[in-house]
Amino acid sequence: MTDMSKIKVGVIGTGALGRHHARLYAQNPNAEVVGIFDVSPESAARVGAEFNLPVFDDWKVLAEKCDALSVAVPATLHSKVAIPLMEMGKHVLVEKPIAASAEEAAAMNECAAKNGVVLAVGHTERFSPATDFIDTLKGNVRYIEARRMAAYPPPRPGMHRRGTEVSVTLDLMIHDIDLVLHLIDSEVEKIDVIGAPILSGSDDYVTARIKFVNGSCATLTASRVSSNPERVLKIFQDERCITMDYGKFTGTVAVCKDGEVVTEAVTLKEKNALADELDNFVKAVRESAVSGKVCAAKVSGCAGEKALKLALDIEAEALRYRKQYGIAADK
């Protein structure tokens, strides 16, 4: 493979997110879309027709023709789909969370290492212009506050509502868990959690307070039963407070000057974070092929596993909380 070669990609799963993977790969000058596959022939045919992409009725036939594939299926199926692909020597990008259990995530990373392939995880907020801006202001993070609120997903005939196969912690909060772990380089010391199932069979609302060994702290709140959407992250450093609205592409930076707090507005340039994520994956695959050694994507399988483990610890604490106070357990 040369530096100018296009990476042959495929998409497995053509639901809400898989459709966008297919669309954006088709627009990427570094990628060639070999085709798409879904267990629902109707879904695959619809997306194939929309973007003029080949539709395969056998995932293995598709994979054999690809260098790399996106896996955009329910989280409970990630390991079942990704591991056979990596055993074929294929590079894989899985949507978040990396898997439904810590054991599955570990097995996926072991498989990637054994077969010398890139394993990337779709934590799209890492590619947001808000995160890009935050990364330019390095500093000692003392406290992070994150709020991620969303409406309950609409019904899908014959299927669970999108994302509700897992709790809101794995569905939504995990985005902020990954961001917090990216910004705070320390081990977790203690977590305190409240949560409750409201409309689904698992927690739909969760607040978690995370204390780190280095003294840093983070409070994360996620809801998928809210009327007003919100995706806000506040970072308190020794010398400043950064507030980023991930939904509105705006923010502020407050600093102390001459004994007064001075706040400056930040206007972020909108971009398609998912397009950047896919391009980062494609470039990691190309670099790996050219160099002969695995070059990690921006959000590696190991980072995805770390975020998942903390998310599962938060889930366990939410369950303990519900049991202790007699709040309805999973329905």
C-alpha positions in Angstrom: 0.0 0.0 0.0 1.3 3.5 -0.9 0.6 6.8 0.8 -1.9 7.6 -1.9 -3.9 4.4 -1.7 -7.5 4.6 -0.7 -8.5 2.4 2.3 -11.2 -0.1 1.3 -14.0 0.3 4.0 -17.3 -1.4 4.8 -20.1 -0.7 7.2 -21.9 -3.3 9.3 -25.1 -2.0 10.7 -27.1 0.6 8.8 -29.3 2.1 11.5 -29.2 5.7 12.7 -25.4 5.8 13.1 -24.4 3.3 10.5 -26.2 5.3 7.9 -24.0 8.3 8.7 -20.9 6.1 8.6 -21.8 5.0 5.1 -22.6 8.5 4.0 -19.4 10.1 5.4 -17.1 7.3 4.2 -18.5 7.9 0.7 -17.4 11.6 1.0 -14.0 10.8 2.4 -11.2 11.2 -0.3 -9.0 8.7 1.6 -11.6 5.9 1.6 -13.4 3.7 -0.9 -16.7 2.2 0.3 -16.8 -1.4 -0.7 -20.3 -1.9 0.6 -22.6 -2.2 3.5 -24.4 -5.0 5.4 -27.3 -5.2 7.9 -29.3 -8.1 9.3 -32.3 -6.2 8.0 -32.1 -6.4 4.2 -34.7 -3.6 4.0 -32.5 -1.2 6.0 -29.4 -2.0 4.0 -31.2 -1.6 0.7 -32.6 1.7 1.8 -29.2 3.1 2.7 -27.5 1.6 -0.3 -30.0 3.2 -2.6 -29.8 6.6 -0.8 -26.0 6.8 -1.2 -25.5 4.5 -4.2 -23.5 1.9 -2.3 -23.2 -1.8 -2.9 -25.3 -3.9 -0.5 -24.0 -7.3 0.7 -26.2 -10.1 2.0 -23.2 -11.8 3.7 -21.0 -9.8 6.2 -18.1 -12.2 5.7 -18.0 -11.7 1.9 -18.1 -7.9 2.5 -15.3 -8.1 5.1 -13.0 -10.2 2.8 -13.0 -7.3 0.3 -12.3 -4.6 2.9 -9.2 -3.3 4.7 -11.3 -1.8 7.5 -14.9 -1.8 8.8 -17.2 0.3 11.0 -19.4 -1.7 13.3 -22.5 0.2 14.1 -24.7 -2.5 15.7 -26.2 -2.5 19.3 -23.5 -2.5 22.0 -24.5 -6.0 23.1 -23.3 -7.3 19.8 -20.1 -5.4 19.4 -17.7 -8.2 20.5 -19.7 -10.8 18.5 -19.2 -8.8 15.3 -15.8 -7.1 15.9 -13.8 -10.1 17.0 -14.4 -12.3 13.9 -13.5 -9.3 11.8 -10.3 -8.7 13.6 -9.5 -12.5 13.4 -9.7 -12.0 9.7 -7.0 -9.3 10.0 -9.5 -6.4 9.5 -9.1 -3.0 11.2 -12.3 -2.1 13.1 -14.0 1.0 14.4 -16.8 0.2 16.8 -19.4 2.7 18.1 -19.4 3.5 21.8 -19.5 1.9 24.2 -16.8 -0.5 23.1 -18.8 -3.4 24.4 -21.5 -4.4 26.9 -19.1 -5.9 29.5 -15.5 -5.5 30.7 -14.8 -9.1 29.7 -15.9 -8.4 26.1 -13.9 -5.2 25.9 -10.7 -7.0 27.2 -11.2 -9.8 24.7 -11.6 -7.3 21.9 -8.4 -5.5 22.8 -6.5 -8.8 23.1 -7.8 -9.9 19.7 -6.7 -6.6 18.1 -3.2 -6.9 19.6 -2.9 -10.6 18.6 -3.9 -9.8 15.0 -2.0 -6.6 14.7 -5.0 -4.4 13.7 -6.3 -1.0 14.7 -9.3 -1.0 17.1 -10.9 2.4 17.4 -13.9 3.4 19.5 -16.5 6.0 18.4 -16.3 8.5 21.2 -17.2 11.3 18.8 -17.0 14.1 21.4 -13.2 13.7 21.3 -13.4 15.2 17.8 -15.7 18.1 18.7 -14.4 21.6 18.1 -15.1 22.2 21.8 -12.7 19.4 22.8 -10.2 20.8 20.2 -10.3 24.1 22.0 -10.1 22.6 25.5 -7.0 20.7 24.4 -5.2 24.0 23.6 -5.6 25.2 27.2 -3.5 22.8 29.2 -3.7 23.2 32.9 -4.2 21.4 36.2 -7.8 20.3 36.2 -9.4 20.6 39.7 -13.0 20.0 38.9 -15.2 19.1 36.0 -19.0 19.4 35.8 -20.8 17.7 32.8 -24.5 17.7 32.0 -25.9 15.6 29.1 -29.7 15.7 28.8 -31.7 14.2 25.9 -35.3 13.2 25.1 -36.4 9.6 25.3 -35.7 7.9 22.0 -38.6 7.3 19.7 -40.0 3.8 19.2 -38.8 1.5 16.4 -41.2 -1.2 15.2 -40.0 -4.6 16.3 -36.9 -3.3 18.1 -35.9 -1.6 21.3 -35.7 2.1 21.3 -32.3 3.2 20.1 -29.7 3.1 23.0 -32.1 1.6 25.5 -30.5 -1.8 25.3 -28.1 -0.3 27.9 -28.5 2.2 30.7 -28.1 6.0 30.2 -24.6 5.6 31.7 -23.5 3.5 28.8 -25.7 5.3 26.3 -25.0 8.9 27.0 -22.8 9.5 30.1 -20.0 7.4 28.7 -19.2 10.3 26.3 -18.4 12.5 29.3 -16.7 9.7 31.1 -14.3 9.4 28.2 -13.7 13.2 28.2 -13.1 13.3 31.9 -10.6 10.4 31.7 -8.9 12.2 28.8 -8.6 15.4 30.8 -7.7 14.0 34.2 -4.6 11.8 34.2 -5.2 9.9 37.5 -6.8 6.8 38.9 -10.3 6.8 40.3 -10.4 6.8 44.1 -14.1 6.9 44.9 -17.4 7.3 43.2 -20.8 8.2 44.6 -23.9 7.7 42.4 -27.7 8.1 42.3 -29.9 6.8 39.5 -33.3 5.5 38.5 -35.1 3.7 35.7 -38.0 5.9 34.6 -39.3 4.7 31.2 -36.9 1.8 30.3 -35.7 -1.3 32.0 -32.4 0.4 33.2 -31.3 3.7 34.6 -32.6 6.6 32.5 -31.2 9.3 34.9 -27.9 9.2 36.7 -25.6 11.6 38.6 -22.1 10.4 39.5 -19.5 12.2 41.6 -16.0 10.9 40.8 -13.0 11.5 43.1 -9.5 10.9 41.7 -6.4 10.0 43.5 -4.7 13.3 42.6 -7.5 15.3 44.3 -9.4 16.2 41.1 -13.1 15.6 41.1 -15.9 15.4 38.5 -19.7 15.5 38.7 -21.5 14.0 35.7 -25.3 14.0 35.1 -27.0 12.2 32.2 -30.7 11.9 31.4 -32.6 10.5 28.4 -36.0 11.6 29.7 -35.5 15.4 29.5 -37.5 17.8 27.5 -34.7 20.2 26.9 -31.4 18.9 25.3 -28.2 19.9 26.9 -24.5 19.0 26.4 -22.4 21.3 28.6 -19.0 20.8 30.1 -17.3 23.0 32.7 -13.7 22.7 33.6 -12.2 24.4 36.6 -8.4 24.8 36.4 -6.0 26.7 38.8 -6.0 29.7 36.6 -9.3 29.6 34.6 -12.8 28.2 34.2 -13.7 26.9 30.7 -17.4 26.4 29.8 -18.2 24.6 26.6 -21.6 24.0 25.1 -21.1 21.0 22.8 -24.6 21.4 21.3 -24.4 25.1 20.4 -20.7 25.3 19.5 -20.1 28.1 21.9 -18.2 28.7 25.1 -16.5 31.0 27.6 -13.2 31.3 29.4 -13.2 33.1 32.7 -9.9 34.2 34.3 -8.9 36.4 37.2 -7.2 39.6 36.3 -6.2 42.3 38.8 -8.6 40.9 41.4 -11.6 40.6 39.0 -13.1 37.8 37.0 -12.9 38.5 33.3 -15.0 36.4 31.0 -14.4 36.1 27.2 -16.7 34.5 24.8 -15.5 31.7 22.5 -17.1 31.0 19.2 -16.2 27.6 17.8 -16.1 26.7 14.2 -18.7 24.1 13.5 -17.5 20.9 11.9 -18.7 17.3 11.5 -17.1 15.5 14.4 -18.1 12.1 13.1 -16.4 12.8 9.7 -13.2 13.7 11.6 -13.5 10.5 13.6 -13.8 8.4 10.5 -11.0 10.2 8.8 -8.8 9.7 11.8 -9.5 5.9 11.7 -8.8 5.7 8.0 -5.5 7.5 8.4 -4.5 5.2 11.3 -5.2 2.2 9.1 -3.2 3.6 6.2 -0.3 4.6 8.5 -0.3 1.1 10.0 -0.2 -0.5 6.6 2.6 1.7 5.3 4.8 1.6 8.5 4.2 -2.1 9.2 3.2 -1.5 12.8 -0.1 -0.7 14.4 -0.7 3.0 14.8 -3.4 3.8 17.3 -6.4 5.9 16.4 -7.2 8.9 18.5 -9.6 7.0 20.7 -8.1 3.5 21.0 -9.7 0.3 22.1 -7.7 0.6 25.4 -9.3 4.1 26.0 -12.7 2.7 25.2 -12.1 -0.2 27.6 -11.1 2.3 30.4 -14.2 4.4 29.9 -16.4 1.3 29.8 -14.9 0.0 33.1 -15.7 3.3 34.9 -19.2 3.4 33.4 -19.8 -0.2 34.6 -18.6 0.8 38.1 -21.1 3.8 38.0 -23.9 1.4 37.0 -23.0 -0.9 39.9 -23.1 2.0 42.3 -26.4 3.2 40.9 -27.9 -0.3 41.5 -26.5 -0.4 45.1 -28.1 3.0 45.7 -31.5 1.9 44.4 -31.4 -1.2 46.6 -30.3 0.7 49.7 -33.1 3.2 49.4 -35.8 0.9 48.0 -36.0 2.6 44.6 -37.4 0.4 41.8 -34.8 -1.9 40.4 -34.5 -2.7 36.7 -37.9 -3.4 35.2 
